Amino acid sequence: MDFPVNEIRDGQKQLAPHINFDEEYHFFYDESNNPRKLYTRETDFNTSITGSFVLGGIVDNGIVFNFEELWNSLQLQKNTKELKFKHLASGDFINCLKSRKLNIFLKFIDDEDILVHLSCINLLYYSIVDIVDSALMNRKELFELGPQFIAELKDIMHQVLRENLDETRALFFKYNYPNISNEDIPEFIKEIINITNYKNRNIKNQKSLKILKETLDFSGDKQKMPFLGGEKNNMLIEEFYQFYIKQIYMFKNSYHTFDNEDAIQKIIGKFRLIDGKRILENYTFKDSQSDIMIQLSDIIVALTSKYKIFINNHSEELIRLEFEKLSDLQRDNLKLYTKIISKSDKYNPGFFHHITGITEVNRMLTLNNLIENK
């Protein structure tokens, strides 16, 4: 299947003219929290939907690293064949921060100025944005209020459905979301509005919530939701391959080494990524045992996945309470982790790709501010 990349790549570059996508790097990847498919069942989702799919790892920009020093410092068992996150830490994000071996690893990454890259996709947010986009297509004048306003509507939609997850899941299953028939749109919209009418105490922007409800109601009356329908019943996310492909073509002058993932490899292999007169062949899949860079990527990605679960499931108030309880070691690990992210972001913001709501971003900023002020 032919996939010309330059038109979509140029469009993405125009949205972020300050980012250098043309430099040559070597990206190494691992992934975490990839359910392969995400769908609703009668009594639950097939997997936890309150976390984020994370794809990312280490960026090699020519710096030589002393891996043997790291390996020796970690004092791993002699029969250890490859470095994995489980060798350094376990438990949720807060418990992982108690690990001295994690501290050794993060200090090594920081001291060696090793760069990292991350794509993080909030599973629930990614699953529901088509509801808002569809509603806005019926009220196109709202686009004139700008991207920040649209982002606020999507964030509020996500907050409401996240706070009422059982009702959301039941609603999705009942109407085969996202494969909703035109006949069912009015009732589907009516039930979503019912959910938005719950207390929803954490919704601060009541004005935007009111506009969201009015926009949804208007779409229900028109019996039209352009981006819903024509899908598989109850299949929220069928594939994640597009996030791999995006890295390949956005950084088309770079090389990309992914951890072996047979299903993804087969799908990507079906595409011919056409760059003008050439076919992009700037990627490979390797066994992590044979590549220390993929092993380092495993640790960065696994820790980030736990961090995202923590952020997704803690309000700003709870984040402050948890931070106050941290030990010196936990705070040091947290500070090192955020420093590594910040250093890489300053080097090239294109190393980071997030699909999530404003609320989650604000929670991350809250935690960053707590770290900086201590």
Order of alpha helices (4+ residues) and beta strands (2+ residues): beta-alpha-beta-beta-beta-alpha-alpha-alpha-beta-alpha-alpha-alpha-alpha-alpha-beta-alpha-beta-alpha-beta-beta-beta-alpha-alpha-alpha-beta-alpha
